[in-house]
């Protein structure tokens, strides 16, 4: 059984303010250490629960936070590339774990809530359903008929994941205080929750259903400002709906993001 772990940073255990996820901040290295701890807990849990192979990928800022010198040596690491958010994901995987994730843009008390970019993207829709990164990544995995089986992060992203995906297992490790601060569990309690959640998900992997929006899928992105639409609006197959909104249609869910690259 093969399990894929896609890690973001905002929902990682112990991350409680923006400085910890900013590349140019003195607190960023510690944020990366916290991320590695969560990844290693999830890798261990997946293997303990019966996975034969685990692939881990970090997506925050395009990836690169992972420190291979401290990563569980039983896992394989890769970076998003070539318009593939999870490069090696295919039909041979049994499930995807979204580790350290955050709620979509505009979520009340969602810690560091955003969708793809906190400076440009206001709202993303698939077939007129508002989704965040959980939905985008679940749709991508759905192309390969692979379900999202577990999500970890704050309470807001857990609620979002359950509303979209149904019976997905969730580990809540923090609660947003507005957007820019969070109340966090202790590291031992957070890691215990992640361990328990991932083990439960992997052991019952057969009960999860891939999220596969109806095809052809209509994708719509609203930006914060009208000038942000000008360049992507000239791409083939892209319609400018209004000053801030673009729309396109895709025949394969693996292309849920390629129209913007």
C-alpha positions as a Markdown table, in Angstrom:
| # | Residue | x | y | z |
|---|---|---|---|---|
| 1 | Unk | 0.0 | 0.0 | 0.0 |
| 2 | Unk | 1.4 | 3.4 | -1.0 |
| 3 | Unk | 0.5 | 6.6 | 0.8 |
| 4 | Unk | 1.2 | 10.2 | -0.3 |
| 5 | Unk | 1.8 | 13.0 | 2.2 |
| 6 | Unk | 1.4 | 16.6 | 1.0 |
| 7 | Unk | 2.6 | 19.0 | 3.6 |
| 8 | Unk | 1.8 | 22.7 | 3.9 |
| 9 | Unk | 3.1 | 24.9 | 6.7 |
| 10 | Unk | 0.4 | 27.0 | 8.2 |
| 11 | Unk | -1.4 | 24.1 | 9.9 |
| 12 | Unk | 1.8 | 22.5 | 11.3 |
| 13 | Unk | 1.9 | 21.8 | 15.0 |
| 14 | Unk | 3.3 | 24.8 | 17.0 |
| 15 | Unk | 3.0 | 27.3 | 14.1 |
| 16 | Unk | 1.1 | 30.1 | 15.7 |
| 17 | Unk | 2.1 | 33.3 | 13.9 |
| 18 | Unk | 3.0 | 34.4 | 10.4 |
| 19 | Unk | 6.8 | 35.0 | 11.1 |
| 20 | Unk | 7.2 | 31.2 | 11.4 |
| 21 | Unk | 6.2 | 30.6 | 7.8 |
| 22 | Unk | 8.0 | 33.5 | 6.1 |
| 23 | Unk | 11.3 | 32.6 | 4.3 |
| 24 | Unk | 13.0 | 35.9 | 5.3 |
| 25 | Unk | 12.1 | 35.7 | 9.0 |
| 26 | Unk | 14.5 | 34.7 | 11.8 |
| 27 | Unk | 11.7 | 32.3 | 13.1 |
| 28 | Unk | 11.4 | 30.5 | 9.7 |
| 29 | Unk | 14.1 | 27.8 | 10.5 |
| 30 | Unk | 12.2 | 26.9 | 13.7 |
| 31 | Unk | 9.0 | 26.6 | 11.6 |
| 32 | Unk | 10.8 | 24.2 | 9.3 |
| 33 | Unk | 11.9 | 22.1 | 12.3 |
| 34 | Unk | 8.3 | 21.9 | 13.5 |
| 35 | Unk | 7.2 | 20.9 | 10.0 |
| 36 | Unk | 9.8 | 18.1 | 9.9 |
| 37 | Unk | 8.5 | 16.8 | 13.2 |
| 38 | Unk | 4.9 | 16.6 | 11.9 |
| 39 | Unk | 6.1 | 14.9 | 8.7 |
| 40 | Unk | 8.1 | 12.3 | 10.5 |
| 41 | Unk | 5.1 | 11.6 | 12.8 |
| 42 | Unk | 2.9 | 11.1 | 9.8 |
| 43 | Unk | 5.4 | 8.9 | 8.0 |
| 44 | Unk | 5.8 | 6.7 | 11.1 |
| 45 | Unk | 2.1 | 6.4 | 11.6 |
| 46 | Unk | 1.4 | 5.5 | 8.0 |
| 47 | Unk | 4.1 | 2.8 | 8.1 |
| 48 | Unk | 2.9 | 1.5 | 11.5 |
| 49 | Unk | -0.6 | 1.2 | 10.1 |
| 50 | Unk | 0.5 | -1.0 | 7.1 |
| 51 | Unk | 1.8 | 1.3 | 4.4 |
| 52 | Unk | 4.6 | -0.3 | 2.3 |
| 53 | Unk | 5.7 | 3.0 | 0.7 |
| 54 | Unk | 5.3 | 6.6 | 1.7 |
| 55 | Unk | 6.1 | 9.6 | -0.5 |
| 56 | Unk | 6.3 | 13.1 | 1.1 |
| 57 | Unk | 6.1 | 16.4 | -0.7 |
| 58 | Unk | 6.0 | 19.9 | 0.8 |
| 59 | Unk | 4.0 | 22.5 | -1.0 |
| 60 | Unk | 4.5 | 25.7 | 1.0 |
| 61 | Unk | 6.0 | 28.4 | -1.2 |
| 62 | Unk | 6.7 | 25.8 | -3.9 |
| 63 | Unk | 8.4 | 23.4 | -1.5 |
| 64 | Unk | 11.9 | 23.2 | -0.1 |
| 65 | Unk | 11.3 | 23.3 | 3.6 |
| 66 | Unk | 12.1 | 19.6 | 4.1 |
| 67 | Unk | 15.4 | 18.7 | 5.7 |
| 68 | Unk | 16.5 | 15.3 | 4.4 |
| 69 | Unk | 19.1 | 14.9 | 7.1 |
| 70 | Unk | 16.4 | 14.6 | 9.7 |
| 71 | Unk | 13.6 | 13.0 | 7.7 |
| 72 | Unk | 12.5 | 9.5 | 8.4 |
| 73 | Unk | 14.7 | 7.5 | 6.1 |
| 74 | Unk | 11.9 | 5.1 | 5.2 |
| 75 | Unk | 10.1 | 7.8 | 3.2 |
| 76 | Unk | 10.8 | 9.2 | -0.2 |
| 77 | Unk | 10.8 | 13.0 | -0.7 |
| 78 | Unk | 9.9 | 15.1 | -3.8 |
| 79 | Unk | 9.1 | 18.6 | -4.8 |
| 80 | Unk | 6.1 | 19.9 | -6.8 |
| 81 | Unk | 7.3 | 20.5 | -10.4 |
| 82 | Unk | 6.2 | 20.6 | -14.1 |
| 83 | Unk | 2.6 | 21.6 | -13.2 |
| 84 | Unk | 2.3 | 18.5 | -11.0 |
| 85 | Unk | 1.5 | 19.4 | -7.4 |
| 86 | Unk | 2.2 | 15.8 | -6.4 |
| 87 | Unk | 4.6 | 14.6 | -9.1 |
| 88 | Unk | 4.7 | 10.8 | -8.5 |
| 89 | Unk | 1.0 | 10.5 | -7.5 |
| 90 | Unk | -0.8 | 8.0 | -9.7 |
| 91 | Unk | -3.4 | 5.2 | -9.6 |
| 92 | Unk | -1.1 | 2.9 | -7.6 |
| 93 | Unk | -1.5 | 5.1 | -4.4 |
| 94 | Unk | -4.2 | 4.2 | -1.9 |
| 95 | Unk | -4.6 | 7.6 | -0.2 |
| 96 | Unk | -3.4 | 11.2 | 0.2 |
| 97 | Unk | -2.8 | 12.8 | 3.6 |
| 98 | Unk | -2.9 | 16.7 | 3.6 |
| 99 | Unk | -0.6 | 17.6 | 6.5 |
| 100 | Unk | -0.4 | 21.0 | 8.1 |
| 101 | Unk | -3.1 | 22.6 | 5.9 |
| 102 | Unk | -5.1 | 25.8 | 6.3 |
| 103 | Unk | -8.6 | 27.0 | 5.5 |
| 104 | Unk | -9.6 | 28.7 | 2.3 |
| 105 | Unk | -9.5 | 32.5 | 1.8 |
| 106 | Unk | -12.2 | 34.3 | 3.7 |
| 107 | Unk | -12.7 | 31.8 | 6.5 |
| 108 | Unk | -13.7 | 33.2 | 9.9 |
| 109 | Unk | -11.0 | 32.4 | 12.4 |
| 110 | Unk | -9.1 | 30.4 | 9.9 |
| 111 | Unk | -5.4 | 30.7 | 10.9 |
| 112 | Unk | -3.5 | 32.3 | 8.0 |
| 113 | Unk | -6.4 | 31.5 | 5.7 |
| 114 | Unk | -5.8 | 31.9 | 2.0 |
| 115 | Unk | -6.2 | 30.1 | -1.3 |
| 116 | Unk | -2.9 | 29.6 | -3.2 |
| 117 | Unk | -1.8 | 33.2 | -2.6 |
| 118 | Unk | -2.6 | 35.5 | 0.3 |
| 119 | Unk | -1.7 | 38.5 | -1.9 |
| 120 | Unk | -3.6 | 37.8 | -5.1 |
| 121 | Unk | -6.3 | 35.1 | -5.0 |
| 122 | Unk | -9.7 | 36.0 | -3.5 |
| 123 | Unk | -11.9 | 33.0 | -4.4 |
| 124 | Unk | -11.5 | 29.7 | -6.4 |
| 125 | Unk | -14.5 | 27.7 | -7.7 |
| 126 | Unk | -14.9 | 24.3 | -9.2 |
| 127 | Unk | -18.2 | 23.8 | -11.0 |
| 128 | Unk | -19.4 | 26.9 | -9.0 |
| 129 | Unk | -18.4 | 25.4 | -5.7 |
| 130 | Unk | -16.1 | 27.5 | -3.6 |
| 131 | Unk | -13.0 | 25.5 | -2.6 |
| 132 | Unk | -9.7 | 26.1 | -1.0 |
| 133 | Unk | -6.4 | 24.2 | -1.4 |
| 134 | Unk | -8.0 | 21.1 | 0.2 |
| 135 | Unk | -10.5 | 21.0 | -2.6 |
| 136 | Unk | -8.0 | 21.8 | -5.3 |
| 137 | Unk | -5.7 | 19.1 | -4.1 |
| 138 | Unk | -8.5 | 16.6 | -3.6 |
| 139 | Unk | -9.7 | 17.1 | -7.2 |
| 140 | Unk | -6.2 | 16.6 | -8.5 |
| 141 | Unk | -5.9 | 13.4 | -6.5 |
| 142 | Unk | -9.3 | 12.4 | -7.8 |
| 143 | Unk | -8.0 | 12.4 | -11.3 |
| 144 | Unk | -5.9 | 9.4 | -10.3 |
| 145 | Unk | -8.9 | 7.9 | -8.4 |
| 146 | Unk | -7.0 | 8.5 | -5.1 |
| 147 | Unk | -8.9 | 9.8 | -2.1 |
| 148 | Unk | -7.8 | 12.2 | 0.5 |
| 149 | Unk | -8.0 | 10.1 | 3.7 |
| 150 | Unk | -6.7 | 12.6 | 6.4 |
| 151 | Unk | -6.2 | 16.3 | 7.0 |
| 152 | Unk | -4.3 | 18.0 | 9.8 |
| 153 | Unk | -4.3 | 21.6 | 10.8 |
| 154 | Unk | -6.6 | 24.1 | 12.6 |
| 155 | Unk | -10.2 | 23.6 | 13.4 |
| 156 | Unk | -11.3 | 25.7 | 10.4 |
| 157 | Unk | -9.6 | 23.5 | 7.8 |
| 158 | Unk | -11.0 | 20.4 | 9.5 |
| 159 | Unk | -14.5 | 21.7 | 9.2 |
| 160 | Unk | -13.9 | 22.7 | 5.6 |
| 161 | Unk | -12.5 | 19.2 | 4.8 |
| 162 | Unk | -15.4 | 17.4 | 6.4 |
| 163 | Unk | -17.9 | 19.5 | 4.6 |
| 164 | Unk | -16.3 | 18.8 | 1.2 |
| 165 | Unk | -15.0 | 15.3 | 1.6 |
| 166 | Unk | -17.4 | 13.7 | 4.1 |
| 167 | Unk | -15.8 | 11.0 | 6.3 |
| 168 | Unk | -12.2 | 12.2 | 6.0 |
| 169 | Unk | -10.2 | 11.8 | 9.2 |
| 170 | Unk | -9.0 | 15.1 | 10.8 |
| 171 | Unk | -6.5 | 16.0 | 13.4 |
| 172 | Unk | -7.1 | 19.4 | 14.9 |
| 173 | Unk | -3.9 | 20.8 | 16.4 |
| 174 | Unk | -4.8 | 24.5 | 16.8 |
| 175 | Unk | -7.5 | 27.1 | 16.7 |
| 176 | Unk | -7.4 | 30.5 | 14.9 |
| 177 | Unk | -7.6 | 33.7 | 16.9 |
| 178 | Unk | -8.7 | 35.8 | 14.0 |
| 179 | Unk | -6.4 | 35.3 | 11.1 |
| 180 | Unk | -2.9 | 36.0 | 12.4 |
| 181 | Unk | -2.7 | 34.2 | 15.7 |
| 182 | Unk | -3.5 | 30.7 | 16.9 |
| 183 | Unk | -3.9 | 28.7 | 20.1 |
| 184 | Unk | -1.9 | 25.5 | 19.8 |
| 185 | Unk | -1.8 | 22.2 | 21.6 |
| 186 | Unk | 1.4 | 21.0 | 23.1 |
| 187 | Unk | 3.7 | 19.3 | 20.7 |
| 188 | Unk | 3.2 | 15.9 | 22.4 |
| 189 | Unk | -0.5 | 16.2 | 22.2 |
| 190 | Unk | -0.5 | 17.4 | 18.6 |
| 191 | Unk | 1.8 | 14.6 | 17.5 |
| 192 | Unk | -0.4 | 12.1 | 19.4 |
| 193 | Unk | -3.4 | 13.3 | 17.5 |
| 194 | Unk | -1.6 | 13.2 | 14.1 |
| 195 | Unk | -0.3 | 9.7 | 14.9 |
| 196 | Unk | -3.8 | 8.4 | 15.9 |
| 197 | Unk | -5.5 | 10.1 | 12.9 |
| 198 | Unk | -3.1 | 8.9 | 10.3 |
| 199 | Unk | -3.1 | 5.3 | 11.6 |
| 200 | Unk | -6.9 | 5.2 | 11.7 |
| 201 | Unk | -7.1 | 6.6 | 8.1 |
| 202 | Unk | -4.5 | 4.2 | 6.7 |
| 203 | Unk | -6.0 | 1.2 | 8.4 |
| 204 | Unk | -9.4 | 1.9 | 7.0 |
| 205 | Unk | -8.3 | 3.3 | 3.7 |
| 206 | Unk | -10.8 | 1.3 | 1.7 |
| 207 | Unk | -13.8 | 3.2 | 3.0 |
| 208 | Unk | -12.7 | 6.6 | 1.5 |
| 209 | Unk | -14.0 | 7.9 | -1.8 |
| 210 | Unk | -12.0 | 10.1 | -4.2 |
| 211 | Unk | -13.5 | 13.6 | -4.8 |
| 212 | Unk | -14.2 | 13.8 | -8.5 |
| 213 | Unk | -16.1 | 16.9 | -9.6 |
| 214 | Unk | -18.1 | 16.4 | -12.8 |
| 215 | Unk | -16.3 | 16.8 | -16.1 |
| 216 | Unk | -15.8 | 18.9 | -18.0 |
| 217 | Unk | -15.1 | 21.0 | -15.0 |
| 218 | Unk | -15.6 | 24.8 | -14.9 |
| 219 | Unk | -12.9 | 26.6 | -13.0 |
| 220 | Unk | -13.2 | 30.2 | -11.9 |
| 221 | Unk | -10.7 | 32.4 | -10.0 |
| 222 | Unk | -11.4 | 35.8 | -8.6 |
| 223 | Unk | -8.4 | 38.0 | -7.9 |
| 224 | Unk | -8.1 | 40.8 | -5.4 |
| 225 | Unk | -7.5 | 43.5 | -8.1 |
| 226 | Unk | -8.4 | 43.9 | -11.7 |
| 227 | Unk | -4.8 | 44.3 | -12.9 |
| 228 | Unk | -4.0 | 40.8 | -11.7 |
| 229 | Unk | -6.3 | 39.3 | -14.4 |
| 230 | Unk | -4.7 | 41.0 | -17.3 |
| 231 | Unk | -1.9 | 38.6 | -18.2 |
| 232 | Unk | -3.6 | 35.2 | -17.4 |
| 233 | Unk | -6.7 | 36.5 | -19.3 |
| 234 | Unk | -4.9 | 36.3 | -22.7 |
| 235 | Unk | -4.1 | 32.6 | -22.4 |
| 236 | Unk | -6.0 | 30.3 | -24.8 |
| 237 | Unk | -9.3 | 29.0 | -23.4 |
| 238 | Unk | -9.5 | 31.6 | -20.6 |
| 239 | Unk | -12.5 | 33.9 | -20.4 |
| 240 | Unk | -12.5 | 37.2 | -18.5 |
| 241 | Unk | -15.8 | 37.2 | -16.7 |
| 242 | Unk | -15.4 | 40.6 | -15.1 |
| 243 | Unk | -12.7 | 42.9 | -14.0 |
| 244 | Unk | -11.3 | 40.5 | -11.3 |
| 245 | Unk | -12.6 | 37.1 | -12.4 |
| 246 | Unk | -11.3 | 34.5 | -14.9 |
| 247 | Unk | -13.0 | 31.3 | -16.0 |
| 248 | Unk | -12.0 | 28.2 | -18.0 |
| 249 | Unk | -13.0 | 24.6 | -18.6 |
| 250 | Unk | -10.9 | 21.4 | -18.2 |
| 251 | Unk | -11.6 | 17.9 | -19.4 |
| 252 | Unk | -9.2 | 16.3 | -16.8 |
| 253 | Unk | -8.9 | 17.1 | -13.1 |
| 254 | Unk | -5.1 | 16.9 | -13.2 |
| 255 | Unk | -5.3 | 20.3 | -15.0 |
| 256 | Unk | -7.1 | 22.0 | -12.2 |
| 257 | Unk | -4.1 | 24.4 | -11.9 |
| 258 | Unk | -2.3 | 24.2 | -15.2 |
| 259 | Unk | -4.4 | 26.9 | -16.8 |
| 260 | Unk | -2.9 | 29.5 | -14.4 |
| 261 | Unk | 0.8 | 28.5 | -15.0 |
